[in-house]
Amino acid sequence: MTQRALILFVGLFILFLAVGWTMGAANTSLLLVQSFAYALIALGLNIQWGYGGLFNFGIMGFLMVGGFAVTFISYPVNGSFWSSEGPLMLARAVLAFAAGALLVVGARNAHRVGIKGGWKTVLLIIAWSAAYMVYRSQIDPAVKYIEANAGWVGGLGLHPVLGWAFGGLLAAGIAYIVGRICLGLRTDYLAIATIGISEIIRALLKNMDWLTRGTLTVSPIPWPTPVPQDLQAQGISIANSFIVARLGYLAIVIVILALIFFLVQRAYGGPWGRMMRAIRDNHIAAASMGKNVTARQLEIFILGSVMMGIGGAILVSFSQIYDPGAYQPINHTFLIWVMVIVGGAGNNWGAIFGALLIYITWMISDPVAQFVFNSISVRTSEWGWGAIPEIQSRASQMRVLVLGLVITVALRFAPRGLIPEVVKREA
């Protein structure tokens, strides 16, 4: 860490102390947990963009996948589903999906048996059509039965940390599919493609009531540590229970972030990091040196998506509610990009600093704006000018203005970020 980075982190620590003194320990501990979870997500984006130069604007989709994963793993078992015919009907649907997938794969490899050209295209169309009809013939009755008799599938009742790991695994699987399809695109074309895929994921999870309950939401999702209610049952006061519980949760999040940070930092400082920088700066030259550019970009895309999936699972566990309708691009994509840009793309310390700074700025700008507007409103009323109308809605809109000012000032005086990438070059 450079001297500049150390000074910035000391200033950030002082900012958190000021927020804690103003808002109280309970609210500050809440902001700390959420900001460190966003730091993990920003670290994942920094790997994709700062290391590999990949414009991933589908972050929201991976956060939703992580949230669904921890909900499915850790939410209590729905006995009415498992005691019905729903599991058997879903098993048939899975087998139908697998059979359809094999049919499509066989059609794609039809050239091995001499079917080529236009005939192969016709065979592919027939295979896709047959696979779709076979799958729908099984999944549609299963969905209707589950929603009518059990409501939804429910969870598995396992430990939430397993749900976090499953969130990363599920995000990796989706990232592999997305990467195989989209990583041939460059710059803004990749951004457009990932935005579209993110919206597809959101639409699926929002409308699959039998699996996610959709807009009905799922709550309460268990914590990996004792919740405040458990501590209150042990005799701890209400105010202290929230502080202690959130600090326990924060400790787990910091351990996970520190472990991932250490591994990524070591990898980026070695030959793997030099290769990734070469691909990012000039992928044509890197390919001419014998590097498999597509495979390496797919690797880094998956690695970053794993962190996004874990971070999304952590956020959902902490809020104890999974609501697919609550995900918005400005909160779950644009905000994270701002964290990496302001902090410094290509620098892990910069990504973490930017995440902590931007998230705390985003969260406190609303109450600070309300305080300022209320103070001004009192004065204008005394002077006969009238009170400021709709202060709460105006204060909420100030978040975007404040964020825009932060971006403008940061890029004006630090165009490469507050803690930019440092590349050591040997003579």
N, C-alpha and C positions, 0 to 999 in steps of 0.2 A: 504494500500500500504506500502511495506517495505521500509527501507532506501535505499537498493540497487536499487529497482525499481524507487524510486524517483530520484536517481542520474542518472540512465540510461535515464529517460525521460528528465531530464535537459540537458544531453548531446545530446539527439535527437533534442531538441528544438534549441540548438546552431547550430546543423548541418543544420536544416531548415533555420535558419537565415543566415548561410553562403551561402547556395544555393540561397536564395532570394537575397542576396547582389551580387552574381555572375551572376545569370540568370535573375534577374529582378522580379518585383512583379507579372507581368502578368503570366509568366511561373510558378512561385512558387505557385500561387493560383490554377493554373491548376493541378499541382502535388498534392496539398493538397486535392482537391476534390476527385481525383482518389484514393489517398492513403487511405482516410477515408472510401471510398466505399469498398476498398479491406479489410479494417479493419473489416467491418461488415461481409464480406464473411468469413474472417479468424475466426471471432468469431463463426460463424456457424459451421465451421469445428472443432474448438476447442470443441464445445459442443458434436459433434459426436465422435471425436477421444479422446480428453482429458477427457471428462466425461464418455463416453460409450465404448471406445475402439473399435470403428467401423471404419474399413478401407474403407472409401468412396473415391474412385478414379474417381467418376463420377461427379465431381464438375462442369466441363465444361457444361454438359448437363443441370444442373439446372440454370446456368448463361444464357444459350441460351433461356431457357424457360422464365426466367424473362425478358430478352430483347424482346422476342416475345410478351409477355403480355403487356408491356408498349407501344409497337408499335401498337398493336391492339386496345388498349383502347384510346390512346391519339392522334394518327395520324388522320388528317382530314378525314371526311366521303367521300367515293368514290361514288358520285352520279350515275355514269354510272352503278355501280353494283346494287345499291338498286332500280333503276328504271327499271331493267331488270328482267328476270325470274330466275336469279341466286339465290336469297334468297329462293324462293319456291323449287327449285331443291335441294338446300342444306338442307332444312327442311326435304325433303323426304329421303335424305341420312342419316340424324340424326335419323329419325324414323326407317329406315332400320337397322342402327347400334344398336339401342335400342332393336328392335325385335330380332336381332341375339344374343345380350347379354342375353336376357331373355331365348332364346332357349338353349343356352349353360348352363346357371344356372339351367334350368329345367333338362337337361341331367345329370348334376353333382349331382343332388338330386334324381335321378331315383331310388336309393336304398330305398327310402321312400315308393315306390309303388311296391317293390318286385323285381325290376330289378337289379341284382348284377353280380359281376364277369366279365367274358368276354363279356356278353351282354351289360353291362353298358359301357365298353370300346368302343364297336362298336357303341353304341348310341352316345357317346361323339364325336367320329370321324365324324359321320353323322351330328351331330349338328354343329360342327365347320365348316365343309364343306358347309353346307347350309347357315350358318350365313355369311361366307366369300362371297359366290356367291350373296346372296341377297344384301349385302352392296356394293359390286363392281358394281352390276347392276344399282345402283343409283348414287354412287359417281363418277364413270368414266364419264358419260354424263354431270354431273354437272361441273366437272373440265374442260372438253373440252369447254363447253359453256362459263364459266366464263373467261377463258384465251383468248377465241376468241372475246368476246364482251366487257368485262370490264377490262381485264388485270389481276386484282386480287381483293380480297374482300375489302381491305382498312381498315380504322380504324373507331372508334366510335366518335372521336372528343371530348373526355372527359378530365378531368383534369389529368395531368401526375401522381400526387400522387395516384389517384385511380388506375392508371396502375401499380404503385409500389406495392400497396396492392394486386392487382390481380396477379402480378408476384409471390408474396409470397403464395397466395392461390393456384395458379396453380402448383407451385413447391411442395406444401404440398400434393396435390392430386396425383401427379406422385410419390412422395416419399412414399406415402402409398402403391401404387401398387408395386413399386420396393422393398419396405421393406417386404411386404407379401411374395414376391417371393424369395428374396435373403438373408434375415437376419438369415435364418437357417444355412448359411455358416459362416465360421470362418476365421479370419485373411486374408491371401493372397488370399483365394478362393473368399471371399467377394470383395476384391479389383479387381480381374479379372472380376467378374460378373458386378460390377458397371462401369468398363471401357467399357465393351461391351454395356451396356445400354446407356451410354453417347454417344458412337459412333452411336447407333441407333437413338437417339434423334437428333444428328447433321445431320445425313443423311436425316431424315424426314424433318427437318426445312430447310435444304439446297435445297431440291428437290421439296417441295410443293410450286411451284411458284404461284399458285392460292391463297395461304393463306399468304405467307411471301415474295413473289417476289424472293425468292431464292438468287442467286448470283447477281441479278440486284440491290439489296439493297433498303432500304427505307430511305428517307431523305427529308426534315429535320424534326426530331421528336421534338415536343415542350418541352420547359422547364417549370417547375412549378413556376419559377421566371422570371422577365424580362431578355431577352437575350441582348447581347451588342448592337445589332442594334436598339432595342427599346430605350435604354439609349442614344445612339447617336442621335436619333430623338428628344430627349428632350434637346439636347444641350451639352451633356457631350462629352469630347474629346474621340477619338478612343482608345487611350492607357488606359485612366481611365475607359472607359466603360467596357473593358474586366475584369479589376480588380474588379470593383464594382459588376458586374454581377456574376462573379465566387464566390466572397465572399458571396453574397446572396444565391447562390446555396449551398455553403459550410455550411452555417448556418443551412439549413434544414437537410442536411446529418448528421451534428453533433448532432442535436436534436434527430433524429431518432436513431442514434448509442447510444447516452447517455441513452435514454429511455430503449432500449433493453438491454443495458449493466446493468442498474440498476435492471431490473426485473430478468435477468439471475443470477446476482451476489447474489441477495436476495434468489433466489430459491436454488442456489448451496450451500449456507451457512446453509440451513435448513435440515429437514429430507429427502426431495427429493434428495438433493445433496449427503447425506450420503448413501442413497439407490443406487444411480447411481455409486458411487465409489465402493460400495460392489459388484455390478454386474460387473463392469469393472475389478476389481482385481480378482474375483473368482466367475464366474456366476453359477458354480455348487453349491457352498456353499450358494449363495444367493437364488437359487431355492429351496434348502433344507430347507431354513428358511421361505418358503411360498411366495416368491416374484415371480411375473409373469415376468420372464426375457424377454421373447419374446415381450410382450406388452410394457414393459418399453423401450426396445431397439428400437422398432418401434416408440414410442413416441419421443425419443431423435433424431432419424434419421429424422423424420418429422420436428421437431423444428429447427434443423440445416439447413435443406433444405429450409425452409421458409426464413431464413436469406440470404441464397445464392441466392434465387430467387429475393428478394428485392434488394440485392446488384447488381445483374446482370441488373436489371431494371434501377437502378440509373446510372450505367455506360453507358448504351445505351442512356438514356435521355441526359446525359451530352455530349456525343460525337455527339448526334443528328443524328446518322446513325445506322441502323441495318443491319449488313452484316453477315449472317450465315457462309459465307466462310472465314471470318477473325478469327474465333475462332480456337485456337491452344492449344493442351494439355500442352505445356511448359508454356504458358502464363496464362492459365485459370484452371490449375490443379496443375502442379508441383510447380509453383511459390507460390501458396497458401499453399501447404504443407510445403514448406521451411519457410514461415512466421510463421506457428504454431510451427514447430520444433525448429527453432532458438529462437523464442520468449519465448516458454515454454508451452508445452501441459498441459492442466488442469488448467491453470491460465489465467483468462480473461484479466488481465493487460498485461500478457506476449504475448497473441495473438495479442492484439492491438499494442503493442510495436513492435513485430516482423513484423506485416503488414506494419507499417509506415517505419521502418528501411529498410526492404528488398525492398519495392517498390521504395523508393527514391534511394537506391543503384542501383537497376535495371535500373532506368531511367537515372541517371546521369553518369553511367559508360560509355555509348556510347559517349556523348560529351567530357567527360574527356579523354577517350582513343583517340578520334580524336585530341584533343589538344596536348596530349603527342606525338602521332605519327607524327603530323605536325611539332612539335618542333624538334624531332629527325631527321625527313626528311630534314629539313633545314640544320642541322649540317652535316649530311652525304653527302648532295649535295655539301656543302662548302669544305668538305674533299676529294671530288672526288669519293665517294663510291656509288653515285647515290641516287635518291629519293626512298622512300618506296612506292611500288605500291599498288593500291586498298586500300587506307587508310580507306575509308568509310565502305567497307565491313569487313575489319579487325577489325575496331572499334566496329561494330555491334556484331561480334563474341566474343569480349572481355566481353560482358555481361555475357555469360555463364561461362567464366573463373572466373570473379569476384565473381559471385554467388557461384561457387564451392569453392572458397577460403573462402568466408564468412561462408559457411556451415562447412568447415573443421576446421577453427579456432574456431567457436562457439562450435562445438561438442567436440573439443579437450579440451577446458578449461571450458565449461559449458554443459556437456552431457545431462542435464535435461532441457536445455534452459537457456537463459539469465535471465529470471524471472520465476523460476520453481514453480510448484504447492506447496502450503503450506497447509498441512493437520494438523489440531489441534486434538490431541488425548488426551482424558481425562483418568486419571488413574482409 
